[in-house]
Amino acid sequence: MATRFQINDPSLESQWRAIILFGKNSATYKFAFAKSLLELVEKQKTNISLQALAIPFANSIVDHLKKSDKQGSSASSKFLQACRDFISNSISQEQLYSLTETYGFVNVVDAFQNVNGGVVPNSFYEKNFKAGKKEIVVTDNLLKMKELFQYRNLNKEVEARWNLVETAWSLQINPNLLEVKVDEDRSMFYINTNLMRRVDITSVRDGLNGYQKGKCFYSFKDISINSNTSDVCDVDHFLPHVNKLTHANHGVNINGVWNLVLADRSVNLDKKAKIPERRFLQRLFNRNEFYIESKHPLAETIINQTGKTKENRRRFLETQYNLALSQSIQQWKPKFEYEGNF
């Protein structure tokens, strides 16, 4: 549950990520809403009318509808139909924004900040629909979060989560057959469809970062997922890739999502092909359980790769760890560590 994700971590970033990663997904509106909030706050907007919010909100939905028509579980939606009508040139952009203001925010404004049946402890905005106004008022919490290191990663994380959800909906693959694979050369997650057509989903870094709370898996130092920066993190195999044949002989894919973590580049350079100390295995288990609790499609992939129950998944990790250790003997730990919180 999202509350477990926030144990020992009441930070604003953790609360935001709980909304994005663990909130209900009956439609993708929350992702468009999140991206719109981040965009408008970046422009120093604090009192945001629905009219102003409608522009980035509709634009985001339209962009995703062009890639995947499945953006909600409801059989019909006046808002989504308006977006489709705009794409087919049946209505103008002005009409799209007007219809978005009327139909696009019916549920999302009230529901966005709800996780596990309650509002997150530190709300990011308040609703003001009084005296003829229809606006949201950004709180100090969102403004404070804007000043934090992890803020730069949040938009990419929202987009990655959106891509994962819509891909799972649109492909309609039997969950027992679903496997998210990794293109190591491009650092991309992808799926092969029933027709063996490859569908790229999202960057590995963007898809993993939120579940690690934006921290190096080993040192808990803040990491960046922006590939255009010098401090971009590495995608690391927790159990070394060098032993892939040993694991393969036991029917295990060492390149599976279950074994991929993000690490600060200097930390990963020091680790190389060493085996992390056994205490890090619990952190890997916790991280993988976060995926499973957040649903499709990484969840089903990890379940298929590691086991149907928590106990099976724990035993799987122990077995693979012992197998890797038997090939190495030496254990490794980072030269410095901040206190972890998962």
C-alpha positions, -999 to 999 in steps of 0.1 A, spaced: 0 0 0 11 36 -5 12 41 32 40 15 34 58 34 7 58 64 30 69 46 62 98 66 77 94 90 48 68 118 52 86 139 26 67 160 0 83 140 -28 72 107 -13 36 120 -9 35 132 -46 49 99 -58 24 79 -37 -3 98 -57 13 90 -91 24 54 -84 -4 41 -61 -35 61 -67 -64 45 -85 -62 43 -123 -97 43 -137 -86 70 -162 -53 87 -171 -67 121 -161 -46 122 -129 -14 120 -150 -25 149 -172 -35 168 -141 -1 162 -125 17 174 -156 -5 205 -158 2 213 -122 39 210 -127 38 231 -158 18 259 -144 37 261 -111 69 263 -132 54 295 -146 49 308 -111 11 303 -112 -5 299 -77 -42 307 -83 -51 285 -113 -85 288 -129 -100 258 -146 -99 278 -178 -61 281 -175 -57 245 -164 -78 233 -193 -50 242 -218 -21 220 -207 -46 193 -194 -63 189 -228 -30 191 -247 -15 163 -226 -46 140 -232 -46 148 -269 -9 139 -272 -15 105 -255 -47 98 -274 -27 101 -307 -5 72 -294 -32 51 -276 -69 56 -278 -75 38 -245 -72 65 -218 -100 54 -194 -120 24 -183 -154 40 -188 -173 30 -219 -179 67 -228 -166 101 -218 -177 135 -231 -143 149 -224 -124 121 -242 -148 124 -271 -141 161 -273 -104 153 -275 -110 128 -303 -132 153 -321 -103 178 -320 -79 153 -333 -102 145 -363 -106 183 -369 -143 181 -360 -140 209 -334 -116 238 -329 -90 242 -303 -111 269 -286 -140 245 -284 -117 218 -271 -106 240 -242 -141 251 -234 -154 215 -233 -124 205 -212 -132 232 -187 -168 218 -185 -162 181 -186 -125 174 -179 -123 181 -142 -156 165 -130 -137 140 -107 -100 146 -109 -98 178 -89 -114 161 -58 -98 127 -64 -62 135 -74 -48 139 -38 -66 108 -25 -45 77 -18 -59 46 0 -92 64 8 -78 96 23 -61 128 12 -23 129 15 -11 146 48 3 177 30 -20 187 2 -5 204 -29 -35 226 -37 -69 236 -23 -102 238 -43 -119 271 -45 -153 269 -62 -169 297 -41 -184 331 -52 -185 321 -88 -149 311 -90 -136 278 -103 -100 275 -94 -74 257 -75 -50 274 -51 -15 260 -49 -3 255 -14 32 261 1 38 224 -1 40 224 -39 60 256 -39 84 240 -14 87 209 -35 96 230 -65 128 240 -47 139 204 -40 164 184 -60 139 157 -70 115 182 -85 134 180 -118 126 143 -121 89 144 -113 76 152 -148 95 123 -164 82 100 -137 46 110 -144 51 104 -181 67 70 -175 38 59 -152 13 71 -178 30 52 -205 30 20 -184 -7 23 -176 -19 30 -211 3 3 -226 -12 -23 -203 -47 -12 -212 -42 -10 -249 -24 -43 -255 -49 -65 -236 -23 -92 -230 -30 -120 -206 -12 -109 -174 3 -144 -171 20 -138 -204 30 -102 -199 67 -95 -197 83 -61 -198 117 -65 -214 148 -43 -213 167 -30 -243 201 -24 -226 216 -5 -255 188 21 -254 179 18 -217 142 13 -227 114 -9 -214 94 -26 -242 68 -54 -247 64 -79 -275 27 -82 -284 9 -113 -294 18 -105 -330 54 -102 -319 53 -65 -326 77 -46 -303 61 -17 -284 84 7 -266 70 19 -233 94 43 -215 129 49 -205 142 25 -178 155 54 -157 121 72 -159 102 40 -150 124 30 -121 132 63 -104 99 69 -85 100 35 -69 135 42 -55 123 77 -43 148 94 -65 177 79 -46 208 59 -55 198 23 -45 230 18 -25 241 52 -11 207 69 -10 222 100 -26 199 120 -48 201 110 -84 191 126 -117 174 108 -146 179 136 -171 201 121 -198 213 156 -208 231 162 -175 265 151 -164 252 135 -132 226 112 -148 224 79 -129 234 44 -141 211 15 -146 228 -13 -126 223 -51 -123 220 -57 -85 233 -92 -91 261 -88 -116 254 -93 -153 287 -112 -156 270 -143 -140 241 -143 -164 248 -178 -177 250 -192 -142 215 -178 -135 202 -188 -169 212 -224 -162 187 -222 -134 160 -207 -156 164 -172 -144 168 -140 -164 194 -117 -147 182 -89 -171 148 -90 -155 132 -59 -141 135 -75 -106 173 -72 -108 176 -36 -122 183 -7 -99 194 29 -104 227 40 -89 248 71 -87 275 69 -114 305 71 -90 290 45 -67 283 21 -96 318 26 -109 331 14 -75 307 -15 -73 315 -29 -108 307 -66 -108 308 -71 -70 279 -86 -50 263 -61 -26 262 -70 11 232 -92 20 214 -64 38 207 -47 5 186 -78 -5 158 -66 18 158 -32 0 156 -49 -33 126 -70 -20 109 -38 -8 115 -20 -40 100 -49 -60 70 -50 -38 64 -13 -45 61 -23 -82 37 -51 -74 15 -29 -53 12 -2 -80 -3 -27 -106 3 -31 -143 25 -39 -161 58 -40 -142 39 -57 -114 28 -87 -135 63 -89 -150 80 -92 -116 54 -116 -103 60 -138 -134 98 -136 -129 100 -141 -92 69 -157 -77 32 -155 -70 35 -149 -33 56 -127 -11 72 -157 5 80 -172 -29 95 -139 -41 116 -136 -9 129 -172 -14 136 -164 -51 158 -135 -42 177 -154 -15 183 -183 -39 196 -160 -67 217 -141 -42 234 -172 -28 240 -184 -64 257 -152 -73 277 -151 -41 290 -186 -47 306 -173 -79 321 -143 -62 326 -148 -25 335 -111 -20 308 -87 -8 306 -50 -15 292 -19 2 294 18 -9 321 40 6 294 63 20 257 60 27 229 82 38 202 67 59 177 48 38 139 47 42 128 16 24 
